[in-house]
Amino acid sequence: MLRLFILLNTIVCLWQCTTEAKEQSKREGINGSMETEKEKIPKPKYDSIRISDAGLVGYFKGPEFNEDGDVGHQFSNTVARTVGQYLKEAYTHQRYLKVDFNKIKITTKGLDQKDNVHYTMNMPFVKVSKCQAFTGIEHCGSWNDQPMVILNRRMTELTEKLKSKYSIGKMEQKFIRTPEGLVEYWIQFKHKDYQQACN
């Protein structure tokens, strides 16, 4: 009976030790050092954007390139995504807006593929009627003196993709060139998921 008791105690002890060892290994890093909830180091923030029914005002001030690629040039992607979401949300709340392409302003300073760049964007909105509103926006751009024939071909491909997949009705386009050689086409369109009734 005593042997049975000792055997059972040994089994329980081994089971507890194994469980504790597994928990310990979960808490330990590759080098065996204790780590409790490793803190993630946040990436530096280089841009700032404010948006309202009056429009978007934003800037990027930081490296043109880093380990994440052409981060300075990606500011246009951030703006397009932000404006597109805002126009859709406004439309669903019966606030009908479009970008005033006649007053859009884009500036760059230090666009030389070396160090930092200061990239600003002012994109005013105007209130319009329901079917004059736009709920989608896209852009197509380049820098570093890329031949315009390449940009125009990319623009044609983007426009065709929008027409076949996302947009209905008439689009509006705006071409912008900064003195430092940033060139961009901006396109606003009626997104078919929101404005099908305006087709």
C-alpha positions in Angstrom: 0.0 0.0 0.0 2.9 2.3 0.9 4.6 1.6 -2.4 1.3 2.4 -4.3 1.1 5.7 -2.4 4.7 6.6 -3.2 4.2 5.7 -6.9 1.0 7.9 -7.1 2.9 10.8 -5.5 5.8 10.4 -7.9 3.4 10.5 -10.9 1.6 13.6 -9.7 4.9 15.3 -9.0 6.3 14.5 -12.5 3.1 15.8 -14.1 3.3 19.1 -12.1 6.9 19.5 -13.0 6.3 18.9 -16.7 3.4 21.4 -16.7 5.5 24.0 -14.9 8.4 23.5 -17.3 6.1 24.0 -20.3 4.8 27.3 -18.8 8.3 28.4 -18.1 9.4 27.7 -21.7 6.5 29.8 -22.9 7.8 32.7 -20.8 11.4 32.3 -21.9 12.9 33.8 -25.0 15.2 32.0 -27.5 18.2 32.7 -25.3 16.5 31.6 -22.1 16.0 35.1 -20.8 12.7 35.8 -19.1 10.4 38.0 -21.1 7.0 39.1 -19.9 4.9 40.5 -22.8 7.6 41.8 -25.0 6.9 45.5 -25.7 6.6 46.4 -29.3 8.6 49.5 -30.3 6.2 51.8 -32.2 7.3 53.1 -35.6 8.0 56.8 -35.8 5.1 58.9 -37.1 6.1 61.3 -39.9 2.7 62.5 -41.1 -0.3 64.4 -39.8 -3.7 64.6 -41.3 -6.8 66.6 -40.4 -10.1 66.0 -42.3 -13.6 67.5 -42.1 -16.4 68.4 -44.4 -14.2 71.4 -45.4 -11.5 69.1 -46.7 -8.2 67.5 -45.9 -5.0 69.2 -44.8 -2.0 67.1 -44.2 1.8 66.8 -44.3 4.6 64.2 -44.3 7.9 65.3 -42.9 10.5 62.6 -42.7 12.8 60.3 -44.7 12.1 59.9 -48.3 13.2 56.3 -48.1 13.8 53.9 -45.2 13.6 50.2 -44.4 9.9 50.3 -45.4 10.7 51.6 -48.9 9.6 54.9 -50.4 7.7 56.1 -47.3 7.7 59.8 -48.3 6.0 59.0 -51.6 3.5 56.7 -49.9 1.9 59.8 -48.3 -0.3 60.1 -51.4 -1.6 56.6 -50.7 -2.4 57.6 -47.1 -4.3 60.7 -48.3 -6.2 58.7 -51.0 -7.3 56.1 -48.5 -8.3 58.7 -45.9 -10.3 60.9 -48.3 -12.0 57.8 -49.9 -13.2 56.6 -46.5 -14.4 60.1 -45.5 -16.3 60.7 -48.7 -18.1 57.3 -48.4 -18.9 57.9 -44.7 -20.2 61.4 -45.5 -22.4 60.1 -48.3 -24.0 57.4 -46.1 -24.9 60.2 -43.7 -26.4 62.3 -46.5 -23.6 64.8 -46.6 -22.7 65.0 -50.3 -19.2 66.1 -51.0 -16.5 66.1 -53.7 -12.9 67.3 -53.9 -12.5 70.7 -55.3 -9.9 69.8 -57.9 -9.5 73.5 -58.9 -8.2 74.4 -55.5 -6.1 71.3 -54.6 -2.5 72.2 -53.6 0.4 69.8 -53.3 3.9 70.9 -52.4 7.2 69.1 -51.9 10.5 70.3 -50.5 13.7 68.1 -50.5 12.4 65.6 -53.0 15.9 64.4 -54.1 16.1 60.7 -53.0 18.7 61.6 -50.4 17.5 62.6 -47.0 14.2 64.1 -45.7 11.3 65.4 -47.6 8.5 67.8 -46.6 5.3 66.9 -48.5 2.1 68.9 -47.9 -1.4 68.5 -49.3 -4.4 70.7 -49.1 -7.5 69.0 -50.6 -10.7 71.2 -50.1 -14.2 69.6 -50.4 -17.3 71.3 -51.7 -20.9 70.4 -50.9 -22.9 69.2 -53.9 -26.1 67.4 -54.7 -26.5 63.7 -54.2 -25.5 62.6 -57.7 -22.8 65.2 -58.1 -21.0 63.8 -55.1 -18.1 61.4 -55.4 -17.4 58.4 -53.1 -14.1 57.2 -54.4 -10.7 58.7 -55.1 -7.5 57.3 -56.6 -4.2 58.6 -57.7 -1.4 57.6 -60.0 2.0 59.4 -59.7 5.7 59.3 -60.2 8.9 61.2 -59.5 12.5 61.3 -60.4 11.8 62.5 -64.0 10.1 59.3 -65.1 9.0 59.7 -68.7 5.4 60.9 -68.9 4.6 58.2 -71.4 5.0 55.6 -68.6 2.8 57.6 -66.2 0.1 58.1 -68.9 0.1 54.4 -69.6 -0.3 53.6 -65.9 -3.1 56.2 -65.7 -5.0 54.6 -68.6 -4.7 51.2 -67.0 -6.0 52.6 -63.6 -8.9 54.4 -65.3 -9.9 51.2 -67.2 -9.7 49.2 -64.0 -11.9 51.7 -62.1 -14.5 51.7 -65.0 -14.7 47.9 -65.1 -14.7 47.2 -61.4 -15.6 50.2 -59.1 -17.0 53.3 -60.8 -20.1 54.4 -62.5 -20.9 57.5 -64.5 -18.5 60.3 -65.2 -15.1 60.7 -63.4 -13.1 63.9 -62.7 -9.4 64.1 -63.2 -6.7 66.5 -62.1 -3.0 66.6 -63.1 -0.5 68.1 -60.7 3.3 68.7 -61.0 5.5 70.2 -58.3 8.6 72.2 -59.1 10.7 69.2 -57.8 9.3 66.8 -60.3 6.5 65.0 -58.4 3.8 64.4 -61.0 0.4 62.9 -60.1 -3.0 62.3 -61.6 -5.9 62.4 -59.1 -9.2 60.8 -60.1 -12.5 61.0 -58.2 -15.4 58.8 -59.1 -18.8 57.5 -58.1 -18.3 54.1 -56.3 -20.9 51.6 -57.6 -21.4 50.2 -54.1 -22.6 53.6 -52.9 -24.1 55.4 -55.9 -25.7 52.8 -58.1 -28.8 55.0 -58.2 -26.9 57.8 -59.9 -25.9 55.7 -62.8 
